[in-house]
Amino acid sequence: MVAVASTAGSPAPSRREQILAVAAQLFAQHGFHGVSIAELGAAVGVSGPALYRHFPGKEALLSELLIDISERLLAGGRERVTHTDPRGALGDLVDFHVEFATREPELIVVQDRDLANLPAEARHTVRRLQRTYAELWVDTLRRVHPDVAPEVARTVVHGVFGLLNSTPYAPAPSGAGADSRVSVLRRMAVAALDAG
């Protein structure tokens, strides 16, 4: 069985949440088409057909994974841009995205590789949520640097996303190395935003 991380003091994940977490790990490792329902069931300790009580199929599971993370990023981004100081808000956005990228790298891999496997409606929803999230960054960057044109700000923001979302493809450090990676990513992202 694939281990599902839990945070101390937080309630145990539901069976549905366990399935989603394990699916994210397996899809990241083997790709959407490289994981069968039977393998997914075995990884969470149930029969493959028992998964159909939670999801009608693999596409529905993938849709929920990618829509959920897109909604969480947008909600978290909206919380951070209420900051009265635009530079503080931009720093909060960077911290938030660095935390996501280092905490849930498997979702970045699944998004990169398997977005095309979503049904059209779910893919449209994910893209709309992602554009809205990116525009939060663009608007905040332009509050810090009002002289930056919107199209330039979008280029800068997507460049920063590329930087931060590359973390799953780098070797995972442990101990103090993990802390320094977060610090390095934050400094690089802030420098890139200012350079734009």
C-alpha positions in Angstrom: 0.0 0.0 0.0 1.2 3.6 -0.8 1.6 5.7 2.4 -0.6 8.7 2.8 0.9 11.5 4.7 -1.1 13.1 7.6 -0.4 16.2 9.4 -0.1 16.0 13.2 -3.3 17.3 14.9 -5.4 17.1 11.7 -8.2 14.6 11.3 -7.5 11.4 9.5 -8.2 11.7 5.8 -11.5 10.2 4.5 -11.3 7.1 2.3 -12.1 9.4 -0.7 -9.2 11.7 0.3 -6.9 8.7 0.7 -7.8 7.5 -2.8 -7.1 11.0 -4.3 -3.7 11.2 -2.5 -2.6 7.8 -3.6 -3.9 8.4 -7.2 -1.8 11.6 -7.3 1.3 9.7 -6.3 0.7 6.8 -8.7 -0.3 9.0 -11.7 2.9 11.1 -11.0 5.0 8.0 -11.0 3.4 6.0 -13.9 1.2 8.4 -15.8 -2.6 8.3 -16.0 -2.7 5.5 -18.5 0.0 3.6 -16.6 -2.2 3.0 -13.6 -5.2 0.6 -13.6 -8.2 0.7 -11.4 -7.0 -2.6 -9.9 -3.6 -1.2 -9.1 -5.1 1.9 -7.6 -7.4 -0.2 -5.4 -4.6 -2.4 -4.3 -2.5 0.7 -3.3 -5.3 1.9 -1.0 -6.2 -1.6 0.3 -9.5 -2.2 -1.5 -10.6 -4.1 -4.6 -10.5 -2.2 -7.8 -14.3 -2.4 -8.2 -14.7 -1.0 -4.7 -13.2 2.3 -6.0 -16.4 2.8 -8.1 -18.3 3.5 -4.9 -16.2 6.7 -4.6 -15.5 7.6 -8.3 -17.3 6.6 -11.5 -13.9 6.0 -13.2 -10.3 7.1 -13.5 -11.2 10.2 -15.6 -13.5 11.4 -12.8 -10.7 10.8 -10.3 -8.2 12.8 -12.4 -10.8 15.6 -12.9 -11.4 15.9 -9.2 -7.6 15.9 -8.5 -6.8 18.7 -11.0 -10.0 20.8 -10.3 -9.5 20.6 -6.6 -5.8 21.8 -6.7 -6.8 24.6 -9.1 -9.6 25.7 -6.7 -7.3 25.5 -3.7 -4.6 27.6 -5.4 -7.1 30.2 -6.4 -8.7 30.4 -3.0 -5.3 30.6 -1.3 -4.2 33.2 -3.8 -7.3 35.3 -3.1 -6.6 35.2 0.7 -3.1 36.5 0.1 -3.9 39.4 -2.2 -6.0 41.2 0.4 -2.8 42.3 2.0 -2.8 46.2 2.2 0.9 46.4 1.1 1.3 45.2 -2.5 4.9 44.0 -2.0 3.8 42.1 1.1 0.9 40.5 -0.9 3.3 39.5 -3.7 5.7 37.9 -1.1 2.7 36.1 0.4 1.8 34.7 -3.1 5.4 33.5 -3.6 5.5 31.9 -0.2 2.1 30.2 -0.8 3.1 28.8 -4.2 6.6 27.7 -2.9 4.8 25.8 -0.1 2.5 24.1 -2.6 5.2 23.2 -5.0 7.4 21.7 -2.3 4.5 20.0 -0.4 2.5 18.5 -3.4 5.0 18.1 -6.3 3.1 15.1 -7.6 0.1 17.3 -8.5 2.4 19.5 -10.6 3.6 16.4 -12.5 0.1 15.1 -13.0 -1.0 18.5 -14.2 1.9 18.8 -16.6 1.5 15.3 -18.1 -2.1 14.4 -17.8 -4.2 17.6 -18.3 -5.0 16.4 -21.8 -6.6 13.2 -20.4 -9.4 15.2 -18.8 -12.8 15.4 -20.4 -13.2 18.7 -22.3 -15.4 20.4 -19.6 -13.1 19.5 -16.7 -10.1 20.7 -18.8 -11.9 24.0 -19.5 -12.6 24.4 -15.8 -9.0 23.8 -14.8 -7.7 26.2 -17.4 -10.2 28.9 -16.3 -9.2 28.5 -12.6 -5.5 28.6 -13.6 -5.9 31.8 -15.6 -7.8 33.5 -12.8 -5.0 32.5 -10.3 -2.3 33.8 -12.7 -4.2 37.1 -13.1 -4.1 37.5 -9.3 -0.3 37.5 -9.6 -0.4 39.8 -12.6 -2.6 42.4 -10.8 -0.5 42.2 -7.7 2.8 42.5 -9.6 1.4 45.6 -11.4 0.4 47.1 -8.0 4.1 46.8 -7.0 5.4 47.9 -10.4 2.6 50.0 -12.1 4.9 50.8 -15.0 4.9 47.2 -16.1 2.5 46.5 -19.0 0.0 43.7 -18.5 1.5 41.5 -21.2 5.0 41.8 -19.7 3.6 41.1 -16.2 1.9 37.9 -17.6 5.2 36.8 -19.1 7.0 37.4 -15.8 4.4 35.6 -13.8 4.4 32.5 -16.1 8.2 32.5 -15.9 8.0 32.4 -12.1 5.4 29.6 -12.3 7.8 27.7 -14.5 10.6 28.2 -12.0 8.6 27.2 -9.0 6.8 24.3 -10.8 10.1 22.8 -11.8 10.7 21.6 -8.2 9.3 18.1 -8.8 12.0 17.4 -11.4 14.9 18.3 -9.1 16.3 15.9 -6.5 14.4 16.1 -3.3 16.6 17.4 -0.5 16.1 16.3 3.1 16.6 17.9 6.5 18.2 21.4 6.3 18.5 21.0 2.5 14.7 21.2 2.3 14.6 24.4 4.2 17.4 25.9 2.1 15.5 24.9 -1.1 12.5 26.8 0.0 14.6 29.8 0.8 16.4 29.6 -2.6 13.2 29.3 -4.5 11.6 32.2 -2.7 14.6 34.5 -3.4 14.8 33.4 -7.0 11.0 34.0 -7.5 11.1 37.4 -5.8 14.2 38.4 -7.9 12.5 37.3 -11.1 9.3 39.3 -10.3 11.4 42.4 -9.6 13.5 41.9 -12.7 10.4 42.0 -14.9 
